[in-house]
Amino acid sequence: MRFRTRREISVKGVITFGAPCSGGFEGILPAGEILIVDQEPPDFAKGVYFVPAKYKDFELLFVPERDRADPVYSGYAVVCSFERIDSDLEMI
């Protein structure tokens, strides 16, 4: 599934590592950005992880350099609650 931001929105994200740890960040996504659902959330989830279509561009903006440089860094995702999806995103 793909979604587009209706307006500029503040987001939180999760940073993943190839180790038993994770990190996070906060940022602003501009209106019109495309977000892709990478994996269907489980039934009990309160939200979903998205991967921005401009993954590399946002990685440089959102993920701290110290995390990107970590040898066990494996990526990031943007987190959005189902309520925010209804109000701030449109399915495309």
PDB file of N, CA, C and O in Angstrom:
ATOM      1  N   MET A   1       0.835  -1.178   0.000  1.00  0.00           N
ATOM      2  CA  MET A   1       0.000   0.000   0.000  1.00  0.00           C
ATOM      3  C   MET A   1       0.880   1.242   0.000  1.00  0.00           C
ATOM      4  O   MET A   1       1.951   1.273   0.606  1.00  0.00           O
ATOM      5  N   ARG A   2       0.398   2.256  -0.694  1.00  0.00           N
ATOM      6  CA  ARG A   2       1.122   3.530  -0.765  1.00  0.00           C
ATOM      7  C   ARG A   2       0.195   4.648  -0.324  1.00  0.00           C
ATOM      8  O   ARG A   2      -1.000   4.633  -0.617  1.00  0.00           O
ATOM      9  N   PHE A   3       0.763   5.626   0.390  1.00  0.00           N
ATOM     10  CA  PHE A   3       0.022   6.776   0.880  1.00  0.00           C
ATOM     11  C   PHE A   3       0.793   8.037   0.544  1.00  0.00           C
ATOM     12  O   PHE A   3       2.007   7.999   0.342  1.00  0.00           O
ATOM     13  N   ARG A   4       0.071   9.174   0.485  1.00  0.00           N
ATOM     14  CA  ARG A   4       0.687  10.473   0.276  1.00  0.00           C
ATOM     15  C   ARG A   4       0.281  11.374   1.440  1.00  0.00           C
ATOM     16  O   ARG A   4      -0.869  11.347   1.879  1.00  0.00           O
ATOM     17  N   THR A   5       1.221  12.165   1.935  1.00  0.00           N
ATOM     18  CA  THR A   5       0.900  13.099   3.010  1.00  0.00           C
ATOM     19  C   THR A   5       0.018  14.218   2.449  1.00  0.00           C
ATOM     20  O   THR A   5       0.314  14.788   1.399  1.00  0.00           O
ATOM     21  N   ARG A   6      -1.066  14.523   3.164  1.00  0.00           N
ATOM     22  CA  ARG A   6      -1.993  15.579   2.744  1.00  0.00           C
ATOM     23  C   ARG A   6      -1.421  16.959   3.060  1.00  0.00           C
ATOM     24  O   ARG A   6      -1.698  17.932   2.359  1.00  0.00           O
ATOM     25  N   ARG A   7      -0.625  17.029   4.115  1.00  0.00           N
ATOM     26  CA  ARG A   7      -0.051  18.293   4.602  1.00  0.00           C
ATOM     27  C   ARG A   7       1.288  17.968   5.244  1.00  0.00           C
ATOM     28  O   ARG A   7       1.633  16.796   5.395  1.00  0.00           O
ATOM     29  N   GLU A   8       2.024  18.961   5.614  1.00  0.00           N
ATOM     30  CA  GLU A   8       3.263  18.745   6.361  1.00  0.00           C
ATOM     31  C   GLU A   8       2.896  18.084   7.695  1.00  0.00           C
ATOM     32  O   GLU A   8       1.999  18.557   8.393  1.00  0.00           O
ATOM     33  N   ILE A   9       3.581  17.001   8.048  1.00  0.00           N
ATOM     34  CA  ILE A   9       3.273  16.311   9.304  1.00  0.00           C
ATOM     35  C   ILE A   9       4.548  16.013  10.079  1.00  0.00           C
ATOM     36  O   ILE A   9       5.599  15.733   9.502  1.00  0.00           O
ATOM     37  N   SER A  10       4.429  16.081  11.398  1.00  0.00           N
ATOM     38  CA  SER A  10       5.543  15.663  12.244  1.00  0.00           C
ATOM     39  C   SER A  10       5.460  14.150  12.392  1.00  0.00           C
ATOM     40  O   SER A  10       4.373  13.587  12.518  1.00  0.00           O
ATOM     41  N   VAL A  11       6.607  13.505  12.375  1.00  0.00           N
ATOM     42  CA  VAL A  11       6.649  12.046  12.474  1.00  0.00           C
ATOM     43  C   VAL A  11       7.719  11.619  13.465  1.00  0.00           C
ATOM     44  O   VAL A  11       8.650  12.361  13.775  1.00  0.00           O
ATOM     45  N   LYS A  12       7.554  10.418  13.941  1.00  0.00           N
ATOM     46  CA  LYS A  12       8.590   9.753  14.719  1.00  0.00           C
ATOM     47  C   LYS A  12       9.031   8.556  13.908  1.00  0.00           C
ATOM     48  O   LYS A  12       8.284   8.034  13.080  1.00  0.00           O
ATOM     49  N   GLY A  13      10.242   8.135  14.154  1.00  0.00           N
ATOM     50  CA  GLY A  13      10.744   7.002  13.412  1.00  0.00           C
ATOM     51  C   GLY A  13      11.533   6.077  14.297  1.00  0.00           C
ATOM     52  O   GLY A  13      11.941   6.429  15.404  1.00  0.00           O
ATOM     53  N   VAL A  14      11.737   4.894  13.787  1.00  0.00           N
ATOM     54  CA  VAL A  14      12.518   3.893  14.490  1.00  0.00           C
ATOM     55  C   VAL A  14      13.743   3.574  13.641  1.00  0.00           C
ATOM     56  O   VAL A  14      13.661   3.465  12.418  1.00  0.00           O
ATOM     57  N   ILE A  15      14.867   3.428  14.311  1.00  0.00           N
ATOM     58  CA  ILE A  15      16.125   3.063  13.665  1.00  0.00           C
ATOM     59  C   ILE A  15      16.415   1.626  14.045  1.00  0.00           C
ATOM     60  O   ILE A  15      16.366   1.264  15.221  1.00  0.00           O
ATOM     61  N   THR A  16      16.716   0.810  13.056  1.00  0.00           N
ATOM     62  CA  THR A  16      16.978  -0.605  13.332  1.00  0.00           C
ATOM     63  C   THR A  16      18.447  -0.925  13.140  1.00  0.00           C
ATOM     64  O   THR A  16      19.140  -0.352  12.299  1.00  0.00           O
ATOM     65  N   PHE A  17      18.886  -1.861  13.952  1.00  0.00           N
ATOM     66  CA  PHE A  17      20.266  -2.323  13.913  1.00  0.00           C
ATOM     67  C   PHE A  17      20.260  -3.839  13.816  1.00  0.00           C
ATOM     68  O   PHE A  17      19.308  -4.495  14.239  1.00  0.00           O
ATOM     69  N   GLY A  18      21.318  -4.383  13.260  1.00  0.00           N
ATOM     70  CA  GLY A  18      21.468  -5.827  13.202  1.00  0.00           C
ATOM     71  C   GLY A  18      21.960  -6.353  14.532  1.00  0.00           C
ATOM     72  O   GLY A  18      22.906  -7.139  14.584  1.00  0.00           O
ATOM     73  N   ALA A  19      21.326  -5.925  15.604  1.00  0.00           N
ATOM     74  CA  ALA A  19      21.691  -6.293  16.972  1.00  0.00           C
ATOM     75  C   ALA A  19      20.450  -6.052  17.840  1.00  0.00           C
ATOM     76  O   ALA A  19      19.505  -5.411  17.380  1.00  0.00           O
ATOM     77  N   PRO A  20      20.430  -6.536  19.053  1.00  0.00           N
ATOM     78  CA  PRO A  20      19.239  -6.362  19.901  1.00  0.00           C
ATOM     79  C   PRO A  20      19.138  -4.959  20.504  1.00  0.00           C
ATOM     80  O   PRO A  20      19.166  -4.799  21.724  1.00  0.00           O
ATOM     81  N   CYS A  21      19.021  -3.949  19.645  1.00  0.00           N
ATOM     82  CA  CYS A  21      18.846  -2.577  20.109  1.00  0.00           C
ATOM     83  C   CYS A  21      18.172  -1.782  19.001  1.00  0.00           C
ATOM     84  O   CYS A  21      18.122  -2.227  17.854  1.00  0.00           O
ATOM     85  N   SER A  22      17.664  -0.626  19.337  1.00  0.00           N
ATOM     86  CA  SER A  22      17.081   0.255  18.338  1.00  0.00           C
ATOM     87  C   SER A  22      17.210   1.689  18.820  1.00  0.00           C
ATOM     88  O   SER A  22      17.579   1.938  19.968  1.00  0.00           O
ATOM     89  N   GLY A  23      16.910   2.612  17.955  1.00  0.00           N
ATOM     90  CA  GLY A  23      16.948   4.022  18.286  1.00  0.00           C
ATOM     91  C   GLY A  23      15.742   4.699  17.686  1.00  0.00           C
ATOM     92  O   GLY A  23      14.823   4.029  17.214  1.00  0.00           O
ATOM     93  N   GLY A  24      15.729   6.008  17.696  1.00  0.00           N
ATOM     94  CA  GLY A  24      14.596   6.720  17.151  1.00  0.00           C
ATOM     95  C   GLY A  24      14.954   8.135  16.751  1.00  0.00           C
ATOM     96  O   GLY A  24      16.072   8.595  16.982  1.00  0.00           O
ATOM     97  N   PHE A  25      13.989   8.825  16.146  1.00  0.00           N
ATOM     98  CA  PHE A  25      14.173  10.206  15.722  1.00  0.00           C
ATOM     99  C   PHE A  25      12.803  10.842  15.579  1.00  0.00           C
ATOM    100  O   PHE A  25      11.776  10.164  15.597  1.00  0.00           O
ATOM    101  N   GLU A  26      12.812  12.163  15.438  1.00  0.00           N
ATOM    102  CA  GLU A  26      11.618  12.921  15.103  1.00  0.00           C
ATOM    103  C   GLU A  26      11.950  13.798  13.920  1.00  0.00           C
ATOM    104  O   GLU A  26      13.091  14.237  13.774  1.00  0.00           O
ATOM    105  N   GLY A  27      10.969  14.062  13.067  1.00  0.00           N
ATOM    106  CA  GLY A  27      11.205  14.899  11.903  1.00  0.00           C
ATOM    107  C   GLY A  27       9.893  15.395  11.328  1.00  0.00           C
ATOM    108  O   GLY A  27       8.818  15.083  11.840  1.00  0.00           O
ATOM    109  N   ILE A  28       9.991  16.164  10.266  1.00  0.00           N
ATOM    110  CA  ILE A  28       8.833  16.715   9.573  1.00  0.00           C
ATOM    111  C   ILE A  28       8.855  16.197   8.136  1.00  0.00           C
ATOM    112  O   ILE A  28       9.852  16.341   7.429  1.00  0.00           O
ATOM    113  N   LEU A  29       7.751  15.595   7.717  1.00  0.00           N
ATOM    114  CA  LEU A  29       7.598  15.188   6.321  1.00  0.00           C
ATOM    115  C   LEU A  29       6.793  16.263   5.605  1.00  0.00           C
ATOM    116  O   LEU A  29       5.742  16.673   6.097  1.00  0.00           O
ATOM    117  N   PRO A  30       7.260  16.720   4.466  1.00  0.00           N
ATOM    118  CA  PRO A  30       6.500  17.726   3.713  1.00  0.00           C
ATOM    119  C   PRO A  30       5.221  17.139   3.117  1.00  0.00           C
ATOM    120  O   PRO A  30       5.087  15.924   2.971  1.00  0.00           O
ATOM    121  N   ALA A  31       4.295  18.019   2.780  1.00  0.00           N
ATOM    122  CA  ALA A  31       3.078  17.595   2.078  1.00  0.00           C
ATOM    123  C   ALA A  31       3.471  16.971   0.742  1.00  0.00           C
ATOM    124  O   ALA A  31       4.417  17.413   0.092  1.00  0.00           O
ATOM    125  N   GLY A  32       2.741  15.950   0.347  1.00  0.00           N
ATOM    126  CA  GLY A  32       2.964  15.311  -0.947  1.00  0.00           C
ATOM    127  C   GLY A  32       3.961  14.175  -0.948  1.00  0.00           C
ATOM    128  O   GLY A  32       4.189  13.561  -1.991  1.00  0.00           O
ATOM    129  N   GLU A  33       4.566  13.874   0.197  1.00  0.00           N
ATOM    130  CA  GLU A  33       5.541  12.779   0.240  1.00  0.00           C
ATOM    131  C   GLU A  33       4.826  11.431   0.173  1.00  0.00           C
ATOM    132  O   GLU A  33       3.737  11.263   0.723  1.00  0.00           O
ATOM    133  N   ILE A  34       5.450  10.486  -0.501  1.00  0.00           N
ATOM    134  CA  ILE A  34       4.892   9.142  -0.673  1.00  0.00           C
ATOM    135  C   ILE A  34       5.492   8.228   0.395  1.00  0.00           C
ATOM    136  O   ILE A  34       6.707   8.179   0.582  1.00  0.00           O
ATOM    137  N   LEU A  35       4.613   7.508   1.090  1.00  0.00           N
ATOM    138  CA  LEU A  35       5.019   6.548   2.119  1.00  0.00           C
ATOM    139  C   LEU A  35       4.500   5.174   1.725  1.00  0.00           C
ATOM    140  O   LEU A  35       3.368   5.034   1.264  1.00  0.00           O
ATOM    141  N   ILE A  36       5.334   4.168   1.911  1.00  0.00           N
ATOM    142  CA  ILE A  36       5.010   2.798   1.509  1.00  0.00           C
ATOM    143  C   ILE A  36       4.939   1.913   2.737  1.00  0.00           C
ATOM    144  O   ILE A  36       5.840   1.927   3.575  1.00  0.00           O
ATOM    145  N   VAL A  37       3.856   1.136   2.843  1.00  0.00           N
ATOM    146  CA  VAL A  37       3.740   0.157   3.927  1.00  0.00           C
ATOM    147  C   VAL A  37       4.642  -1.006   3.553  1.00  0.00           C
ATOM    148  O   VAL A  37       4.387  -1.716   2.580  1.00  0.00           O
ATOM    149  N   ASP A  38       5.696  -1.195   4.333  1.00  0.00           N
ATOM    150  CA  ASP A  38       6.680  -2.234   4.045  1.00  0.00           C
ATOM    151  C   ASP A  38       6.175  -3.612   4.459  1.00  0.00           C
ATOM    152  O   ASP A  38       6.408  -4.601   3.765  1.00  0.00           O
ATOM    153  N   GLN A  39       5.481  -3.669   5.595  1.00  0.00           N
ATOM    154  CA  GLN A  39       4.917  -4.931   6.107  1.00  0.00           C
ATOM    155  C   GLN A  39       3.559  -4.645   6.712  1.00  0.00           C
ATOM    156  O   GLN A  39       3.378  -3.631   7.387  1.00  0.00           O
ATOM    157  N   GLU A  40       2.606  -5.528   6.477  1.00  0.00           N
ATOM    158  CA  GLU A  40       1.294  -5.383   7.102  1.00  0.00           C
ATOM    159  C   GLU A  40       1.457  -5.475   8.615  1.00  0.00           C
ATOM    160  O   GLU A  40       2.158  -6.359   9.107  1.00  0.00           O
ATOM    161  N   PRO A  41       0.820  -4.575   9.357  1.00  0.00           N
ATOM    162  CA  PRO A  41       0.938  -4.639  10.821  1.00  0.00           C
ATOM    163  C   PRO A  41       0.119  -5.795  11.387  1.00  0.00           C
ATOM    164  O   PRO A  41      -0.861  -6.218  10.773  1.00  0.00           O
ATOM    165  N   PRO A  42       0.507  -6.306  12.544  1.00  0.00           N
ATOM    166  CA  PRO A  42      -0.283  -7.371  13.170  1.00  0.00           C
ATOM    167  C   PRO A  42      -1.640  -6.821  13.634  1.00  0.00           C
ATOM    168  O   PRO A  42      -1.812  -5.608  13.753  1.00  0.00           O
ATOM    169  N   ASP A  43      -2.585  -7.705  13.891  1.00  0.00           N
ATOM    170  CA  ASP A  43      -3.947  -7.311  14.277  1.00  0.00           C
ATOM    171  C   ASP A  43      -3.989  -6.417  15.509  1.00  0.00           C
ATOM    172  O   ASP A  43      -4.867  -5.561  15.610  1.00  0.00           O
ATOM    173  N   PHE A  44      -3.077  -6.591  16.435  1.00  0.00           N
ATOM    174  CA  PHE A  44      -3.094  -5.834  17.689  1.00  0.00           C
ATOM    175  C   PHE A  44      -2.392  -4.477  17.584  1.00  0.00           C
ATOM    176  O   PHE A  44      -2.362  -3.731  18.563  1.00  0.00           O
ATOM    177  N   ALA A  45      -1.824  -4.140  16.418  1.00  0.00           N
ATOM    178  CA  ALA A  45      -1.049  -2.909  16.253  1.00  0.00           C
ATOM    179  C   ALA A  45      -1.925  -1.669  16.376  1.00  0.00           C
ATOM    180  O   ALA A  45      -3.116  -1.698  16.066  1.00  0.00           O
ATOM    181  N   LYS A  46      -1.318  -0.589  16.831  1.00  0.00           N
ATOM    182  CA  LYS A  46      -1.988   0.714  16.943  1.00  0.00           C
ATOM    183  C   LYS A  46      -1.563   1.652  15.810  1.00  0.00           C
ATOM    184  O   LYS A  46      -2.053   2.776  15.697  1.00  0.00           O
ATOM    185  N   GLY A  47      -0.650   1.169  14.983  1.00  0.00           N
ATOM    186  CA  GLY A  47      -0.152   1.968  13.870  1.00  0.00           C
ATOM    187  C   GLY A  47       0.647   1.112  12.915  1.00  0.00           C
ATOM    188  O   GLY A  47       0.587  -0.117  12.955  1.00  0.00           O
ATOM    189  N   VAL A  48       1.391   1.774  12.061  1.00  0.00           N
ATOM    190  CA  VAL A  48       2.115   1.064  11.008  1.00  0.00           C
ATOM    191  C   VAL A  48       3.471   1.732  10.780  1.00  0.00           C
ATOM    192  O   VAL A  48       3.641   2.925  11.034  1.00  0.00           O
ATOM    193  N   TYR A  49       4.425   0.949  10.300  1.00  0.00           N
ATOM    194  CA  TYR A  49       5.728   1.458   9.875  1.00  0.00           C
ATOM    195  C   TYR A  49       5.651   1.724   8.378  1.00  0.00           C
ATOM    196  O   TYR A  49       5.169   0.890   7.611  1.00  0.00           O
ATOM    197  N   PHE A  50       6.131   2.892   7.976  1.00  0.00           N
ATOM    198  CA  PHE A  50       6.210   3.256   6.568  1.00  0.00           C
ATOM    199  C   PHE A  50       7.664   3.431   6.172  1.00  0.00           C
ATOM    200  O   PHE A  50       8.511   3.767   6.999  1.00  0.00           O
ATOM    201  N   VAL A  51       7.941   3.201   4.901  1.00  0.00           N
ATOM    202  CA  VAL A  51       9.237   3.511   4.308  1.00  0.00           C
ATOM    203  C   VAL A  51       8.975   4.620   3.289  1.00  0.00           C
ATOM    204  O   VAL A  51       8.190   4.422   2.362  1.00  0.00           O
ATOM    205  N   PRO A  52       9.616   5.783   3.440  1.00  0.00           N
ATOM    206  CA  PRO A  52       9.423   6.852   2.456  1.00  0.00           C
ATOM    207  C   PRO A  52       9.936   6.431   1.074  1.00  0.00           C
ATOM    208  O   PRO A  52      10.950   5.741   0.963  1.00  0.00           O
ATOM    209  N   ALA A  53       9.221   6.858   0.021  1.00  0.00           N
ATOM    210  CA  ALA A  53       9.668   6.575  -1.343  1.00  0.00           C
ATOM    211  C   ALA A  53      11.056   7.189  -1.579  1.00  0.00           C
ATOM    212  O   ALA A  53      11.870   6.627  -2.311  1.00  0.00           O
ATOM    213  N   LYS A  54      11.319   8.338  -0.958  1.00  0.00           N
ATOM    214  CA  LYS A  54      12.634   8.987  -1.055  1.00  0.00           C
ATOM    215  C   LYS A  54      13.495   8.539   0.133  1.00  0.00           C
ATOM    216  O   LYS A  54      14.019   9.363   0.882  1.00  0.00           O
ATOM    217  N   TYR A  55      13.626   7.242   0.286  1.00  0.00           N
ATOM    218  CA  TYR A  55      14.274   6.637   1.454  1.00  0.00           C
ATOM    219  C   TYR A  55      15.645   7.240   1.750  1.00  0.00           C
ATOM    220  O   TYR A  55      15.895   7.680   2.873  1.00  0.00           O
ATOM    221  N   LYS A  56      16.524   7.266   0.771  1.00  0.00           N
ATOM    222  CA  LYS A  56      17.901   7.742   0.988  1.00  0.00           C
ATOM    223  C   LYS A  56      17.932   9.230   1.342  1.00  0.00           C
ATOM    224  O   LYS A  56      18.717   9.650   2.191  1.00  0.00           O
ATOM    225  N   ASP A  57      17.081  10.024   0.694  1.00  0.00           N
ATOM    226  CA  ASP A  57      17.042  11.464   0.997  1.00  0.00           C
ATOM    227  C   ASP A  57      16.660  11.701   2.451  1.00  0.00           C
ATOM    228  O   ASP A  57      17.310  12.477   3.151  1.00  0.00           O
ATOM    229  N   PHE A  58      15.598  11.029   2.904  1.00  0.00           N
ATOM    230  CA  PHE A  58      15.138  11.230   4.275  1.00  0.00           C
ATOM    231  C   PHE A  58      16.075  10.580   5.288  1.00  0.00           C
ATOM    232  O   PHE A  58      16.175  11.039   6.426  1.00  0.00           O
ATOM    233  N   GLU A  59      16.754   9.527   4.884  1.00  0.00           N
ATOM    234  CA  GLU A  59      17.727   8.902   5.783  1.00  0.00           C
ATOM    235  C   GLU A  59      18.795   9.918   6.187  1.00  0.00           C
ATOM    236  O   GLU A  59      19.179   9.987   7.355  1.00  0.00           O
ATOM    237  N   LEU A  60      19.270  10.695   5.232  1.00  0.00           N
ATOM    238  CA  LEU A  60      20.286  11.707   5.526  1.00  0.00           C
ATOM    239  C   LEU A  60      19.738  12.821   6.412  1.00  0.00           C
ATOM    240  O   LEU A  60      20.473  13.386   7.222  1.00  0.00           O
ATOM    241  N   LEU A  61      18.462  13.140   6.266  1.00  0.00           N
ATOM    242  CA  LEU A  61      17.847  14.201   7.073  1.00  0.00           C
ATOM    243  C   LEU A  61      17.477  13.746   8.479  1.00  0.00           C
ATOM    244  O   LEU A  61      17.668  14.490   9.441  1.00  0.00           O
ATOM    245  N   PHE A  62      16.949  12.528   8.608  1.00  0.00           N
ATOM    246  CA  PHE A  62      16.354  12.075   9.863  1.00  0.00           C
ATOM    247  C   PHE A  62      17.284  11.251  10.753  1.00  0.00           C
ATOM    248  O   PHE A  62      17.317  11.453  11.967  1.00  0.00           O
ATOM    249  N   VAL A  63      18.023  10.343  10.173  1.00  0.00           N
ATOM    250  CA  VAL A  63      18.816   9.403  10.973  1.00  0.00           C
ATOM    251  C   VAL A  63      20.158  10.052  11.326  1.00  0.00           C
ATOM    252  O   VAL A  63      20.920  10.430  10.435  1.00  0.00           O
ATOM    253  N   PRO A  64      20.444  10.181  12.618  1.00  0.00           N
ATOM    254  CA  PRO A  64      21.717  10.799  13.017  1.00  0.00           C
ATOM    255  C   PRO A  64      22.919  10.086  12.387  1.00  0.00           C
ATOM    256  O   PRO A  64      22.929   8.864  12.240  1.00  0.00           O
ATOM    257  N   GLU A  65      23.910  10.865  12.027  1.00  0.00           N
ATOM    258  CA  GLU A  65      25.106  10.314  11.371  1.00  0.00           C
ATOM    259  C   GLU A  65      25.754   9.213  12.207  1.00  0.00           C
ATOM    260  O   GLU A  65      26.210   8.209  11.659  1.00  0.00           O
ATOM    261  N   ARG A  66      25.801   9.390  13.524  1.00  0.00           N
ATOM    262  CA  ARG A  66      26.432   8.367  14.384  1.00  0.00           C
ATOM    263  C   ARG A  66      25.714   7.018  14.241  1.00  0.00           C
ATOM    264  O   ARG A  66      26.351   5.967  14.320  1.00  0.00           O
ATOM    265  N   ASP A  67      24.388   7.046  14.029  1.00  0.00           N
ATOM    266  CA  ASP A  67      23.645   5.802  13.839  1.00  0.00           C
ATOM    267  C   ASP A  67      23.893   5.218  12.450  1.00  0.00           C
ATOM    268  O   ASP A  67      24.090   4.011  12.309  1.00  0.00           O
ATOM    269  N   ARG A  68      23.884   6.075  11.422  1.00  0.00           N
ATOM    270  CA  ARG A  68      24.139   5.585  10.056  1.00  0.00           C
ATOM    271  C   ARG A  68      25.528   4.985   9.937  1.00  0.00           C
ATOM    272  O   ARG A  68      25.737   4.043   9.172  1.00  0.00           O
ATOM    273  N   ALA A  69      26.484   5.525  10.691  1.00  0.00           N
ATOM    274  CA  ALA A  69      27.875   5.058  10.623  1.00  0.00           C
ATOM    275  C   ALA A  69      28.112   3.800  11.450  1.00  0.00           C
ATOM    276  O   ALA A  69      29.149   3.152  11.304  1.00  0.00           O
ATOM    277  N   ASP A  70      27.174   3.450  12.306  1.00  0.00           N
ATOM    278  CA  ASP A  70      27.331   2.259  13.157  1.00  0.00           C
ATOM    279  C   ASP A  70      27.378   1.012  12.279  1.00  0.00           C
ATOM    280  O   ASP A  70      26.522   0.858  11.407  1.00  0.00           O
ATOM    281  N   PRO A  71      28.331   0.130  12.473  1.00  0.00           N
ATOM    282  CA  PRO A  71      28.449  -1.055  11.619  1.00  0.00           C
ATOM    283  C   PRO A  71      27.236  -1.983  11.673  1.00  0.00           C
ATOM    284  O   PRO A  71      27.039  -2.777  10.754  1.00  0.00           O
ATOM    285  N   VAL A  72      26.427  -1.906  12.717  1.00  0.00           N
ATOM    286  CA  VAL A  72      25.247  -2.777  12.785  1.00  0.00           C
ATOM    287  C   VAL A  72      23.951  -2.056  12.388  1.00  0.00           C
ATOM    288  O   VAL A  72      22.867  -2.626  12.505  1.00  0.00           O
ATOM    289  N   TYR A  73      24.062  -0.796  11.916  1.00  0.00           N
ATOM    290  CA  TYR A  73      22.885  -0.062  11.434  1.00  0.00           C
ATOM    291  C   TYR A  73      22.286  -0.811  10.254  1.00  0.00           C
ATOM    292  O   TYR A  73      23.002  -1.217   9.339  1.00  0.00           O
ATOM    293  N   SER A  74      20.952  -0.995  10.276  1.00  0.00           N
ATOM    294  CA  SER A  74      20.334  -1.716   9.162  1.00  0.00           C
ATOM    295  C   SER A  74      19.170  -0.972   8.518  1.00  0.00           C
ATOM    296  O   SER A  74      18.563  -1.500   7.586  1.00  0.00           O
ATOM    297  N   GLY A  75      18.835   0.234   8.977  1.00  0.00           N
ATOM    298  CA  GLY A  75      17.796   1.007   8.307  1.00  0.00           C
ATOM    299  C   GLY A  75      16.895   1.754   9.266  1.00  0.00           C
ATOM    300  O   GLY A  75      17.168   1.835  10.464  1.00  0.00           O
ATOM    301  N   TYR A  76      15.809   2.303   8.719  1.00  0.00           N
ATOM    302  CA  TYR A  76      14.861   3.070   9.512  1.00  0.00           C
ATOM    303  C   TYR A  76      13.464   2.948   8.916  1.00  0.00           C
ATOM    304  O   TYR A  76      13.299   2.474   7.792  1.00  0.00           O
ATOM    305  N   ALA A  77      12.474   3.372   9.667  1.00  0.00           N
ATOM    306  CA  ALA A  77      11.095   3.448   9.188  1.00  0.00           C
ATOM    307  C   ALA A  77      10.408   4.602   9.909  1.00  0.00           C
ATOM    308  O   ALA A  77      10.805   4.982  11.010  1.00  0.00           O
ATOM    309  N   VAL A  78       9.384   5.152   9.284  1.00  0.00           N
ATOM    310  CA  VAL A  78       8.555   6.196   9.872  1.00  0.00           C
ATOM    311  C   VAL A  78       7.352   5.520  10.515  1.00  0.00           C
ATOM    312  O   VAL A  78       6.746   4.622   9.928  1.00  0.00           O
ATOM    313  N   VAL A  79       7.013   5.952  11.713  1.00  0.00           N
ATOM    314  CA  VAL A  79       5.921   5.346  12.469  1.00  0.00           C
ATOM    315  C   VAL A  79       4.715   6.277  12.432  1.00  0.00           C
ATOM    316  O   VAL A  79       4.852   7.488  12.608  1.00  0.00           O
ATOM    317  N   CYS A  80       3.526   5.705  12.203  1.00  0.00           N
ATOM    318  CA  CYS A  80       2.313   6.518  12.147  1.00  0.00           C
ATOM    319  C   CYS A  80       1.150   5.735  12.744  1.00  0.00           C
ATOM    320  O   CYS A  80       0.934   4.572  12.401  1.00  0.00           O
ATOM    321  N   SER A  81       0.394   6.385  13.649  1.00  0.00           N
ATOM    322  CA  SER A  81      -0.780   5.729  14.231  1.00  0.00           C
ATOM    323  C   SER A  81      -1.892   5.643  13.187  1.00  0.00           C
ATOM    324  O   SER A  81      -1.904   6.407  12.221  1.00  0.00           O
ATOM    325  N   PHE A  82      -2.813   4.723  13.383  1.00  0.00           N
ATOM    326  CA  PHE A  82      -3.936   4.593  12.456  1.00  0.00           C
ATOM    327  C   PHE A  82      -4.767   5.872  12.421  1.00  0.00           C
ATOM    328  O   PHE A  82      -5.285   6.234  11.365  1.00  0.00           O
ATOM    329  N   GLU A  83      -4.908   6.567  13.557  1.00  0.00           N
ATOM    330  CA  GLU A  83      -5.666   7.815  13.589  1.00  0.00           C
ATOM    331  C   GLU A  83      -5.016   8.876  12.701  1.00  0.00           C
ATOM    332  O   GLU A  83      -5.705   9.603  11.985  1.00  0.00           O
ATOM    333  N   ARG A  84      -3.693   8.959  12.752  1.00  0.00           N
ATOM    334  CA  ARG A  84      -2.976   9.929  11.910  1.00  0.00           C
ATOM    335  C   ARG A  84      -3.100   9.571  10.436  1.00  0.00           C
ATOM    336  O   ARG A  84      -3.162  10.456   9.583  1.00  0.00           O
ATOM    337  N   ILE A  85      -3.136   8.290  10.135  1.00  0.00           N
ATOM    338  CA  ILE A  85      -3.299   7.878   8.738  1.00  0.00           C
ATOM    339  C   ILE A  85      -4.610   8.432   8.205  1.00  0.00           C
ATOM    340  O   ILE A  85      -4.649   8.989   7.107  1.00  0.00           O
ATOM    341  N   ASP A  86      -5.690   8.284   8.977  1.00  0.00           N
ATOM    342  CA  ASP A  86      -6.990   8.765   8.541  1.00  0.00           C
ATOM    343  C   ASP A  86      -7.018  10.271   8.311  1.00  0.00           C
ATOM    344  O   ASP A  86      -7.658  10.744   7.372  1.00  0.00           O
ATOM    345  N   SER A  87      -6.327  11.026   9.164  1.00  0.00           N
ATOM    346  CA  SER A  87      -6.400  12.490   9.056  1.00  0.00           C
ATOM    347  C   SER A  87      -5.322  13.107   8.183  1.00  0.00           C
ATOM    348  O   SER A  87      -5.564  14.131   7.544  1.00  0.00           O
ATOM    349  N   ASP A  88      -4.132  12.509   8.140  1.00  0.00           N
ATOM    350  CA  ASP A  88      -3.000  13.172   7.489  1.00  0.00           C
ATOM    351  C   ASP A  88      -2.510  12.536   6.191  1.00  0.00           C
ATOM    352  O   ASP A  88      -1.676  13.116   5.496  1.00  0.00           O
ATOM    353  N   LEU A  89      -3.019  11.350   5.858  1.00  0.00           N
ATOM    354  CA  LEU A  89      -2.543  10.655   4.662  1.00  0.00           C
ATOM    355  C   LEU A  89      -3.716  10.274   3.763  1.00  0.00           C
ATOM    356  O   LEU A  89      -4.847  10.125   4.225  1.00  0.00           O
ATOM    357  N   GLU A  90      -3.427  10.122   2.475  1.00  0.00           N
ATOM    358  CA  GLU A  90      -4.422   9.605   1.546  1.00  0.00           C
ATOM    359  C   GLU A  90      -3.825   8.408   0.809  1.00  0.00           C
ATOM    360  O   GLU A  90      -2.658   8.424   0.417  1.00  0.00           O
ATOM    361  N   MET A  91      -4.637   7.379   0.628  1.00  0.00           N
ATOM    362  CA  MET A  91      -4.154   6.200  -0.088  1.00  0.00           C
ATOM    363  C   MET A  91      -4.083   6.534  -1.580  1.00  0.00           C
ATOM    364  O   MET A  91      -4.979   7.175  -2.130  1.00  0.00           O
ATOM    365  N   ILE A  92      -3.001   6.089  -2.221  1.00  0.00           N
ATOM    366  CA  ILE A  92      -2.851   6.328  -3.660  1.00  0.00           C
ATOM    367  C   ILE A  92      -2.656   5.007  -4.385  1.00  0.00           C
ATOM    368  O   ILE A  92      -2.510   4.990  -5.607  1.00  0.00           O
TER     369      ILE A  92
END
